[in-house]
Amino acid sequence: MTTTIYGIKTCDTVRKARTWLDSHHIAHRFHDFRAEGLDRPTLEAWVAALGWETVLNRQSTTFKELPEAERAGIDRDAAIRLMLAHPTLVKRPVLDRDGRYSVGFKPDVYAGLFA
């Protein structure tokens, strides 16, 4: 099985998720989308599986700093456009385990995914 965790190095939640994976001896690849970027097909797969409302982090500093015109009336296409332009708008981390996706980190959710 292939496991990839997406996020940014400096995110505390991403660090916790990576530590959990390491402590449970789960091989994974870390994709830092601040350094490596985020492509449309990957983002669209997350949105199709989880919904754009789940993937878009409206609580992020980046979102709050966007002009009001960009924050108002967001739909799927606008959310995708914004997340591609500003990958830090993606709720973190995104875990991809062979096409099964999870957003955020909760130890019990990860335990269920890897049971």
C-alpha positions in Angstrom: 0.0 0.0 0.0 1.1 3.5 -0.8 0.6 6.3 1.7 1.3 9.9 1.0 0.7 12.7 3.5 0.3 16.2 2.0 0.9 19.4 3.9 3.6 21.9 4.9 6.5 21.2 7.1 5.8 24.1 9.5 2.2 23.0 10.3 1.9 21.5 13.8 -1.0 19.2 12.8 1.1 17.8 9.9 4.0 17.2 12.4 1.7 15.3 14.7 0.3 13.2 11.9 3.8 12.4 10.6 5.0 11.6 14.1 2.0 9.2 14.5 2.8 7.5 11.2 6.5 7.1 12.2 5.6 5.8 15.7 3.3 3.2 14.2 6.0 2.2 11.6 3.9 3.1 8.7 5.9 3.9 5.6 4.8 7.0 3.9 6.0 9.8 1.6 5.6 13.4 2.7 4.6 15.9 0.0 5.2 19.5 1.0 2.9 21.4 -1.2 4.5 24.7 -0.3 7.9 23.4 -1.7 6.6 20.8 -4.3 3.4 22.5 -5.4 -0.1 21.1 -5.8 -1.5 20.0 -9.1 -5.1 20.2 -10.3 -5.7 16.5 -10.8 -4.6 15.7 -7.2 -6.7 18.6 -5.7 -9.7 17.6 -7.8 -9.5 14.0 -6.6 -9.6 15.3 -3.0 -12.5 17.6 -3.8 -14.4 14.8 -5.6 -13.9 12.4 -2.6 -14.3 14.8 0.3 -16.1 17.9 -1.0 -14.5 21.3 -1.5 -16.0 22.6 1.8 -14.0 19.9 3.7 -10.7 20.6 1.8 -10.8 24.4 1.9 -9.6 25.7 5.3 -11.6 28.8 5.9 -9.9 29.2 9.3 -6.5 29.7 7.8 -4.6 32.9 8.0 -4.3 32.9 4.2 -8.1 32.7 3.8 -8.6 35.5 6.3 -6.1 37.7 4.4 -7.9 37.3 1.1 -9.8 40.2 -0.2 -13.5 40.0 0.8 -14.5 39.8 -2.9 -12.5 36.5 -3.2 -13.9 35.1 0.0 -17.6 35.8 -0.8 -19.7 33.4 -2.8 -17.2 30.7 -3.1 -18.3 27.6 -5.1 -16.4 24.5 -6.1 -14.6 26.0 -9.0 -13.6 29.2 -7.1 -12.4 27.1 -4.2 -10.2 25.0 -6.5 -8.8 28.1 -8.2 -8.0 29.6 -4.8 -6.4 26.5 -3.4 -4.2 26.1 -6.5 -3.1 29.7 -6.2 -2.6 29.4 -2.4 -1.9 25.8 -1.4 -1.9 26.8 2.3 -5.7 27.2 1.9 -5.9 23.4 1.9 -6.9 21.9 5.3 -4.0 19.9 6.6 -2.8 17.3 6.4 -4.4 15.4 3.6 -3.7 11.7 3.8 -3.9 9.5 0.7 -3.8 5.8 1.3 -4.2 4.2 -2.1 -7.0 6.7 -3.0 -8.7 6.7 0.4 -8.5 10.3 1.7 -8.6 11.8 5.1 -8.2 15.5 6.0 -7.0 16.7 9.3 -5.4 14.5 12.0 -7.1 12.6 14.8 -5.2 9.6 16.2 -8.4 7.5 16.4 -9.2 8.2 12.7 -5.7 7.2 11.6 -5.9 4.1 13.7 -9.0 3.1 11.9 -7.5 3.8 8.5 -4.5 1.6 9.3 -6.3 -1.2 11.2 
